[in-house]
Amino acid sequence: MSSALVCRTPEVRLLTGTELFESLSTNDKLFAHYAAKAAWLGARIILRQVSPESESIFDFIIQLYNSCDGNWKHLGHSLGIPDDELGRFLEFAATFLSNVGNYYGHGDQRFIPGFTTETFRKLTSVSKITQYLAAQLEAVIFAPLPETIGLPGASTQSAYYQSLSGISRQEIDSVGAIAAHMNIDPENTRLFKSESQTGIIVDILQASVEKDIAENVLHDKDGLKVLLVRGDFSDVLQRICENLEQASVHTNDEKKKDYISQLCASFRTGNMEQYKESQRTWVRDHQTTISTVFGFVEPYRDPCGVRAEFEGIVGIEHPGETAMLRRLRDNAGTFIKRLPWVDKDHDDDSFGAFEVNMVGGLHFVSVETIAYCSTLVFPGVNLPNYNDIRAETGSKNIMISNRLDGTPMAGDSTAVTLHEHVKGTFMKHRSHTYHLWVVFHELFGHGTGMLLRGAKGEACNFDIDNPPISPLSGKPIDTWYKPNETFTGVFKDIATSVDECRAECIGAYLLSEVDLLALCGYPKDGDIKPSDLEYNMYQQLAVAGVRSLENYSVDEKKWSQAHSQGHFAMFQAIRRADPDLIKVNIDAVNNKLHVRVDRSLRNAERGRSALGDLLMRLHIYRCTADVSRCRTLLDELTVPAQECLEWRKILLEEGAVKRVFVQPNTVIVNGGVVINDYEPTVQGLIQSWAERQV
């Protein structure tokens, strides 16, 4: 039987924006403070979205901290808990808090404590509150199953879909169609299924402050009753709105005031059209001293790919880095023309049928975050995720400069190594390559692409009587989006994998453009040359491709992380095009995997050609709503062969070091705002969360 992962010693990183925060005006500090409080309050929503037990585990940890005022050593001695056992509890607590739940943000695998049930029972004796919480937790906190997030089953669970008897994808799709017909978007909803003598009842739980007194029945026939139940997360959203409105008092920027007003209106009513209007205002706001992100944003954790996890981000602009990024944006059109699907014969202001001219609508800013409340701390984001807004209004790229340290989101693995002769140069070039890869991923990856929408009248964005020619078939396209269809709604469970793989491909593909790299500060005669960056990209991709197998479930035959599936698809596409470019050897003596990437020009050209072919197919399938062919492509590239499953065994035996982030807090002292940093230790991380008072 499969089991959850035992929590291991994490790598603790400090994520601070103190210096930039101190440079702000008094009013800006107050704005940032209240926005950060609103962001951290969102943790309560995330915990409830992750698992039924997560909020109770959170409260248990905070109660223990408060009981000893953070003096863990004294608490351990008073309860007779050995230091090593107490250390394992603190590691579990820090890992839990950093992931905002008991599932890893990267990979969605559940982790269980490394300390014993005896230690747990000793800790529960601290107070009546901890005893009460423990009574709810002991049966589940150590349980080996479920092990991953997925539709409710023997080894999977999802707090988006709750039912004692299970809920099928067909039932979810039926409810989704009913909701769509009633103009109810799925992002801020969850489903609760129950059964009665007359059939199935499904409550659509919609996040909102407001609650309805009367029953709101959307559908009631053929043995299926569907109700809209507003008020999910009502208590938390009320506090979030109060703090956002306090932030609004401390800005004279009318766009920010409008954005917050629209955002709070959507949180109060649950209406996603109001949220979309807030996103249009947000994109138009180019006063970026303080940047924020709020809402039900990313659908990565929904097994069906449409419901989104809440997140809150507050960052302070890094002026020097932002200036460089804007220079890159101003020249973006030159490099968009080099992407495989762009019609090279068009003028610079037109890119052909499969690319929207949104270069002028792209906004770029680099920030240091003072609050990043999410299960995953990304090095960069491109938002909003609504393609109609992106096409009509534009998008924003936000680079998280204090997260861009050149290392992958999931941490490093001792099981995967490069050959000794390249280790030194790999580490020298790694952070530079990774930074550019992320920048290109966000700007060119998530910032490009035209979704072709076919219908008679204004809703059509191409000539439906004379469809564009597909560069894949040489024939007119035969699929497109129908009115009101969205990318996530059409591609569903594979949407995020397709989107991330495409963006990663674009970032990697453009790392071969010498003049683009020169524009970013890496000329041919520099200390780190364009060819060094290109080679390092293939090295990083090779390692990421192998390591992605950690997030593949053999039992479920599915991937639990979109970026991982994307990396494996790229890795496989290159290996199929040129088996000599990437070699993976097993060191049976030391239980390691050795990766070698050939640096010859011929293989680099074949590698880029393979990326270009994969990129072209993903892009055209995405543009034309061709989910059937796209699913076939993913299946061809991401069903691991037996050789790869042998690598996976070694990866799981060795285990990767998981990273956790210690972030600051702001507090008001004598009318001014002070920012507090914490020690980069598990104790410091727990203290930071306890002092947030969420």
Helices and strands as residue ranges (DSSP letters): E 5-6, E 11-14, H 18-22, H 26-41, H 43-50, H 54-68, H 72-79, H 83-99, E 111-112, H 117-124, H 128-141, E 148-149, E 156-157, E 161-163, H 169-181, E 189-196, E 199-207, E 217-221, E 224-232, H 234-249, H 254-269, H 272-284, E 290-298, E 309-317, H 319-330, H 332-336, G 359-361, E 362-373, E 380-383, H 387-392, E 395-400, E 416-418, H 420-440, I 441-445, H 487-491, G 492-494, H 495-510, H 514-519, H 530-547, G 548-551, E 552-553, E 558-559, H 562-577, E 582-587, E 592-597, H 601-623, H 627-638, H 642-654, E 659-662, E 665-669, E 672-676, H 682-690
